[in-house]
Amino acid sequence: MNAIAPPAANAAASQPIGGADPIWNAFRAELGKLSAQLIVRLLAIAAVACPFAFAAVLKVQSGTPNDALFGVYVHSSGFAVSLVLLAFAGNWGLPVIAGLVGGDIFASEDRHGTWKMILTRSATRTDVFVAKLLAAFALSVAFTLLLALSSILAGIAFMGANSMVDLSGVTTPAGELLALTVLSWLLCLLPTLAFTSIAILFSVATRNGIVGVLGPLLVALITQLLNLIGKGVIVHLLLPGSAFLGWHGLFVEHRFLGPLVISSLVSVAWIVACIWASRHILRRRDFLTSTVESRTNWRAPVKAVAATAALVAVLALLSNVGPTADTEHRLSAAIGEEFNHLTLRQQELIGRHVPAGAKLDILPNCNRRAAKAEGPGDWNCSLNVYLPQGHAVPFSATSVEYDVSVESDGCFKASSPPSFIGGPTMKDVHGDTVTNPLYMVYGCFNVL
């Protein structure tokens, strides 16, 4: 005679082992596994310690990272420290974090052969996919915010919350700088998630953790190389790392948000495309009969490398398609207006009275070296300044030459020999050492 199970037992047996919310339970499990990894804990320590170490090194030495936007101001404003770190993080740091967080989260199951064990009644294939995705996204966001907070605190602690000259040559007060710096870091969350999605796609498609971890770094490197070539604006805005540069438009006198909006939408498109492709690949995979051998595990990575090389070649050929981003007119107008603001700022620092609304008569002329005057690269700008005088000749002309490095996003760095504009620092009217506004000119113009 068979015992009849009570209704409560039957109901319990019919419930999923993971409980009423398998995605939440799987998410907690995946987040716990990621948090327990040594590399993830080291990332958390580095996100806190590295900005303070960077600021401390700058505090004890006089050198400045001139090649980075705002680099010459790192000794005078703590917000410049955070923005310099943001530029480095956008180029390399955040893609590396995305790879370490999301690059092995799926491939580890293939490596250890644990797919059959986790795909039980406790969680479906979709539940596991969503949980792993959310866990990787959560840590990517957490590390980005942690790095943002530590960089701002480190800059303020070592250099002070002081005002700073923006990318138009206008002095921005500390309160506005704090808001813009925080906003700039927040705007980098979308491209960070895009690189995390790329890492997940590499992890799912190749089943190889090494490729998944290094994949975002390779994409970041390719992005940097493609940004050096081509005069067209379309391909540059479609790259996954373009949104890391969108915050530049916030630090000009007349803010432009077009590139920021487009690059943010591009990041969303990358996220959606990579998630869809990863889900499609995982859904079609046979976990019951297939086995992954080390000999065949590298076939997918080789195919991925070949496809990536072909894609890079196509993008390089298409980098000239679309409207020209960097033009002589845009650069001349931007650097001429900024030179006017910076010159007046320098006169105020040395104690000379500058009337409200004062403006110099400047005629800028920018050209590329041995090339057509368009596209990123090395330029030369001659700024002819006409000053009124009370002699027979009504004006005296002074020419200042700047060597200008122009990027594909419209940002530039201009330097001139010290014989023209002086050294990196100068004495103000009070005898204090301050940054020479004309030593290194940072600027950005709208490429749309």
C-alpha positions in Angstrom: 0.0 0.0 0.0 1.5 3.3 -1.1 1.5 6.2 1.2 -0.3 9.2 -0.1 1.8 12.4 0.1 0.0 15.3 1.8 -0.9 18.3 -0.4 1.7 20.5 1.3 4.5 18.1 0.4 3.2 17.9 -3.2 3.2 21.7 -3.4 6.7 21.9 -2.0 8.0 19.4 -4.5 6.5 21.4 -7.4 8.2 24.6 -6.3 11.6 25.5 -7.8 14.6 24.7 -5.6 15.8 28.3 -5.7 12.6 29.6 -4.2 9.9 31.9 -5.6 12.4 34.3 -7.3 15.1 32.2 -9.0 16.7 35.2 -10.7 17.2 37.0 -7.5 18.7 33.9 -5.8 20.9 33.2 -8.8 22.0 36.9 -8.9 23.0 36.7 -5.2 25.0 33.6 -5.9 26.8 35.0 -8.9 27.5 38.3 -7.1 28.9 36.3 -4.2 31.1 34.2 -6.5 32.5 37.4 -8.2 33.0 39.2 -4.9 35.0 36.2 -3.6 37.5 36.3 -6.4 40.9 37.7 -5.5 41.2 39.9 -8.6 37.8 41.5 -7.8 38.9 42.4 -4.3 42.2 43.8 -5.7 40.2 45.9 -8.1 38.2 47.4 -5.2 41.4 48.2 -3.3 43.0 49.7 -6.5 39.9 51.8 -7.2 40.3 53.4 -3.8 44.1 53.5 -3.4 45.3 54.5 -6.9 43.7 58.0 -7.1 45.2 58.8 -3.7 48.6 57.5 -4.7 48.4 59.5 -7.9 47.5 62.7 -6.1 50.2 62.1 -3.5 52.9 61.7 -6.1 51.8 64.9 -7.9 51.9 66.7 -4.5 55.6 66.0 -3.9 56.8 66.7 -7.4 56.5 69.6 -9.9 55.8 67.7 -13.1 52.4 67.6 -14.7 50.7 65.2 -17.2 50.5 67.8 -19.9 49.3 65.4 -22.6 46.0 64.9 -20.7 43.2 67.5 -20.8 43.5 69.8 -17.7 46.9 68.1 -16.9 48.7 71.4 -16.4 46.2 72.4 -13.7 46.6 69.3 -11.4 48.6 71.4 -8.9 46.1 74.2 -8.7 42.8 72.4 -8.6 41.8 69.0 -7.2 39.1 68.7 -9.9 41.8 68.6 -12.6 43.2 65.5 -10.8 39.8 63.7 -11.1 39.3 64.7 -14.7 42.8 63.5 -15.7 42.1 60.2 -14.0 38.7 60.1 -15.8 40.5 60.5 -19.2 42.9 57.6 -18.4 40.1 55.5 -17.0 38.0 56.0 -20.2 40.9 55.0 -22.4 42.1 51.9 -20.5 41.0 51.6 -16.8 37.3 51.1 -17.2 37.6 48.6 -20.2 40.1 46.6 -18.1 37.6 46.6 -15.2 34.8 45.5 -17.6 37.0 42.6 -18.9 38.0 41.4 -15.4 34.4 41.5 -14.2 32.5 40.1 -17.2 35.1 38.3 -19.3 35.2 35.1 -17.4 31.7 35.0 -15.8 30.3 32.6 -18.4 33.5 31.0 -19.7 34.4 29.8 -16.2 31.4 27.4 -16.3 32.7 25.9 -19.5 36.2 25.6 -18.1 35.0 23.8 -14.9 32.3 21.9 -16.7 29.6 23.1 -14.3 26.8 24.1 -16.7 24.9 20.8 -16.2 25.1 21.3 -12.5 23.7 24.8 -12.3 21.0 24.3 -15.0 18.6 22.4 -12.7 15.1 23.1 -11.5 16.4 25.8 -9.3 17.1 28.1 -12.3 16.4 28.0 -16.0 18.9 29.0 -18.7 17.4 32.4 -18.9 17.5 32.9 -15.1 21.2 32.1 -15.0 21.9 34.4 -18.0 20.1 37.3 -16.4 21.7 36.7 -13.0 25.2 36.6 -14.4 24.5 39.7 -16.6 23.2 41.7 -13.6 26.1 40.6 -11.4 28.6 41.8 -13.9 26.8 45.1 -14.5 26.4 45.7 -10.7 30.1 45.3 -10.1 31.1 47.4 -13.1 28.8 50.3 -11.9 30.1 49.9 -8.3 33.8 50.1 -9.4 33.2 53.1 -11.6 31.4 55.0 -8.8 34.1 54.0 -6.3 36.8 55.2 -8.6 34.9 58.5 -9.2 34.4 59.1 -5.5 38.0 58.3 -4.6 39.4 60.5 -7.4 37.4 63.5 -6.4 38.2 63.1 -2.7 41.9 62.5 -3.4 42.1 65.6 -5.6 40.3 67.8 -3.1 42.3 66.4 -0.2 45.7 67.0 -1.8 45.2 70.0 -4.2 42.1 71.7 -2.8 38.6 72.4 -4.2 39.7 75.4 -6.3 38.4 77.0 -9.4 39.9 76.1 -12.7 40.1 77.3 -16.3 37.8 75.3 -18.6 38.2 74.3 -22.2 37.2 77.7 -23.5 39.7 79.7 -21.3 37.0 80.8 -18.9 37.5 80.4 -15.1 34.8 78.0 -13.7 34.0 78.3 -9.9 34.6 75.3 -7.6 30.9 74.5 -7.0 30.1 74.3 -10.7 33.3 72.2 -11.3 32.2 69.7 -8.6 28.8 69.2 -10.3 30.4 68.9 -13.8 33.0 66.4 -12.6 30.4 64.2 -10.9 28.2 64.4 -14.0 31.1 63.5 -16.2 31.8 60.3 -14.2 28.2 59.4 -14.3 28.0 59.8 -18.0 30.8 57.2 -18.3 28.5 54.5 -16.8 26.9 53.7 -20.1 30.1 53.1 -22.1 31.4 51.0 -19.1 28.3 48.8 -19.4 28.9 48.6 -23.1 32.4 47.3 -22.6 31.1 44.9 -20.0 28.5 43.6 -22.5 31.4 43.1 -25.0 33.3 41.2 -22.4 30.3 39.0 -21.8 29.8 38.4 -25.5 33.5 37.3 -25.9 33.0 35.1 -22.8 29.9 33.4 -24.2 31.0 33.1 -27.8 34.5 31.8 -27.3 34.0 29.9 -24.0 37.5 31.2 -23.2 38.1 33.3 -20.1 41.4 34.8 -21.4 39.7 36.1 -24.6 36.8 37.4 -22.5 39.1 39.3 -20.2 41.4 40.7 -22.9 38.6 41.3 -25.4 37.5 44.8 -24.0 41.1 45.9 -23.7 41.6 44.9 -27.4 38.5 46.9 -28.4 39.8 49.9 -26.4 43.1 49.7 -28.2 41.5 49.5 -31.6 39.3 52.5 -30.7 42.4 54.5 -29.8 44.1 53.6 -33.1 41.0 54.4 -35.2 40.7 57.8 -33.4 44.1 58.7 -34.9 43.0 58.3 -38.5 40.3 59.5 -40.8 38.6 62.8 -41.0 35.0 61.6 -41.0 32.8 61.9 -38.0 30.4 58.9 -38.5 32.8 56.0 -37.7 34.3 57.8 -34.7 30.9 58.3 -33.1 29.9 54.7 -33.7 32.9 53.3 -31.8 32.0 51.8 -28.3 34.5 54.1 -26.5 33.2 57.4 -28.0 30.9 58.1 -25.1 34.0 58.2 -22.8 34.8 61.5 -24.6 31.3 63.1 -24.6 31.8 64.9 -21.3 34.3 67.3 -22.9 31.4 69.3 -24.3 30.3 70.2 -20.7 33.5 72.1 -20.0 33.2 74.9 -22.6 31.7 78.3 -22.5 29.0 77.4 -25.0 28.2 73.8 -24.2 27.5 71.4 -27.0 25.7 68.1 -26.3 25.2 66.6 -29.7 28.2 64.2 -29.7 27.4 63.2 -26.1 23.8 62.3 -26.9 24.8 60.3 -30.0 27.6 58.5 -28.3 25.3 57.6 -25.4 22.7 56.2 -27.7 25.6 54.2 -29.4 26.5 52.8 -26.1 22.9 51.7 -25.5 23.0 50.1 -29.0 26.2 48.2 -28.2 24.7 47.0 -24.9 21.5 45.7 -26.5 23.3 44.1 -29.5 25.9 42.3 -27.3 23.3 41.1 -24.8 21.0 39.8 -27.6 23.9 38.0 -29.3 25.1 36.5 -26.1 21.6 35.3 -25.2 21.1 33.9 -28.7 24.4 31.9 -28.6 23.7 30.6 -25.1 20.1 29.6 -25.9 21.3 27.5 -28.9 24.0 25.7 -27.0 23.6 22.0 -26.2 24.8 21.5 -22.6 23.6 17.9 -22.4 25.7 16.2 -25.1 28.4 18.7 -26.0 31.8 18.7 -24.3 34.5 21.4 -24.5 38.0 20.1 -25.1 41.1 22.2 -24.8 42.0 21.4 -28.4 38.7 22.8 -29.8 38.3 25.5 -27.2 40.6 27.8 -29.2 38.7 27.5 -32.5 36.2 30.2 -31.5 38.9 32.6 -30.3 40.8 32.2 -33.6 37.6 33.0 -35.5 36.9 35.9 -33.2 40.4 37.4 -33.9 40.0 36.9 -37.6 36.6 38.6 -37.6 37.9 41.4 -35.5 40.9 42.0 -37.9 38.5 42.1 -40.8 36.2 44.5 -39.0 39.1 46.9 -38.1 40.2 47.0 -41.7 36.7 47.9 -42.8 36.3 50.6 -40.1 39.7 52.0 -41.1 38.6 52.3 -44.7 35.3 53.9 -43.6 36.9 56.4 -41.2 36.8 59.1 -43.9 33.1 58.7 -44.5 30.7 61.4 -43.4 31.1 65.1 -42.6 34.6 66.3 -41.7 35.1 66.7 -38.0 38.3 68.7 -37.6 38.4 71.7 -40.0 40.6 74.8 -40.2 37.6 77.1 -39.5 36.5 75.3 -36.4 40.0 75.1 -34.9 40.9 78.7 -35.8 37.7 80.0 -34.2 38.1 77.9 -31.0 41.7 78.6 -30.4 41.4 82.3 -31.2 38.5 82.8 -28.8 40.2 80.8 -26.1 43.6 82.7 -26.5 41.7 85.9 -26.0 40.2 84.7 -22.7 43.5 83.3 -21.5 45.5 86.4 -22.3 43.0 88.6 -20.4 43.2 86.1 -17.5 47.0 86.4 -17.5 46.7 90.2 -17.4 44.4 89.9 -14.4 46.8 87.6 -12.6 49.7 90.1 -12.9 47.5 92.9 -11.5 46.4 94.8 -14.6 42.9 96.1 -14.9 40.8 94.4 -17.5 37.5 96.1 -18.3 34.4 94.0 -18.4 33.7 92.7 -21.9 37.3 93.5 -23.1 38.4 91.7 -26.2 41.6 91.5 -28.1 41.9 91.9 -31.9 43.2 88.4 -32.8 43.5 86.9 -36.3 44.1 83.1 -36.0 45.4 81.1 -38.9 45.7 77.3 -38.5 47.2 74.8 -41.0 48.3 71.2 -41.0 51.9 70.2 -41.5 52.5 68.8 -45.0 48.8 67.8 -45.3 45.4 69.2 -46.1 44.0 71.3 -43.3 41.4 68.8 -42.0 41.4 65.7 -39.8 43.1 64.8 -36.5 46.9 65.1 -36.1 49.5 67.8 -35.8 48.6 71.3 -36.7 50.3 74.7 -36.5 48.3 77.8 -35.5 49.6 81.4 -35.9 47.8 83.9 -33.7 48.3 87.5 -34.9 47.4 89.9 -32.0 46.8 93.5 -33.0 47.3 96.0 -30.1 46.4 99.7 -30.3 49.1 102.2 -29.7 49.3 106.0 -29.7 51.9 106.5 -32.4 51.7 107.1 -36.1 51.0 103.4 -36.6 47.7 102.8 -34.9 48.3 99.1 -34.3 51.3 96.9 -33.4 51.1 93.2 -34.5 52.4 90.4 -32.4 52.5 86.9 -33.7 52.3 83.8 -31.4 52.9 80.4 -32.8 51.3 77.3 -31.3 52.0 73.6 -32.1 48.5 72.0 -31.8 47.6 68.3 -31.5 44.0 67.8 -32.6 41.9 64.7 -31.7 39.1 63.2 -33.7 36.5 64.4 -31.1 37.5 68.1 -31.6 39.6 68.4 -28.5 43.1 69.9 -28.9 46.3 70.7 -26.9 48.4 73.6 -28.0 51.9 74.5 -26.7 54.3 77.3 -27.6 58.0 77.8 -26.9 58.6 79.6 -23.5 60.2 82.5 -25.3 56.7 83.4 -26.6 54.5 82.9 -23.6 56.7 82.0 -20.6 57.1 78.8 -18.6 54.5 76.6 -17.0 54.2 78.8 -13.9 54.3 82.5 -13.2 54.1 84.9 -10.3 50.8 86.7 -9.7 50.3 90.1 -8.3 50.6 88.8 -4.7 53.9 87.0 -5.4 52.3 83.5 -5.4 53.3 80.9 -7.9 50.3 80.1 -10.2 49.8 78.2 -13.5 50.6 80.3 -16.6 47.3 80.2 -18.5 49.0 80.5 -21.9 51.6 77.8 -21.4 49.4 74.9 -22.4 46.0 75.6 -24.1 43.4 72.9 -23.8 40.2 73.3 -25.9 37.3 71.5 -27.6 35.0 72.4 -30.4 31.8 70.8 -31.7 32.4 68.4 -34.5 28.8 68.2 -35.6 
